[in-house]
Amino acid sequence: MTELVFMRHGHALSRQEAGAASDSERPLSPRGEREALESARRLQAAGFAPDRIVSSPFLRACRTAEIAAGVFPSASRETDRAISDGPAQALLDLAQGFYAGKDRVLLIGHQPLLGAVAAYLLGDDPFDLSPAGFVRLKCEGEPGCATLLEFYAPPPSKDGR
């Protein structure tokens, strides 16, 4: 059995707020840092420990992966453009490539791509993943045969930051 977690990066600053030259250079906000840590700890408390953490190469996804790696230090880390650039088939191919093993993989990227591919594997409607939200699946067999283990959205920030 393979377990896949499709996690959206934590809340990020806008290009203007960050002074970033491009969308790929947008960093996490302090709120996003907290959300990413909270989500990783939630996965850990549920008994999920990834063998691999694969993220989009975009700064905000890489930082979310770095935070998760602090919670899961034995997981290997890598980046893959399929998680940031799509098309959906590229991410689907990447996800299905993990089916052959018994790995537990944390995929960190962006909406709407992550929510759409996770839903396809379940044979369901697309998920609307909030920042640092995730969908955890048990995958066996063909797409449409995955089982939903958890759908999580961090609670709204009390102070708005």
Secondary structure, DSSP 8 states (H G I E B T S, - for coil): -EEEEEEE---B--HHHHT-SSGGG--B-HHHHHHHHHHHHHHHHTT---SEEEE-SSHHHHHHHHHHHHHSTTSEEEE-THHHH--HHHHHHHHHHTTTS--EEEEEE-TTHHHHHHHHHHTS------TT-EEEEEE-SSTT--EEEEEE-----SS--
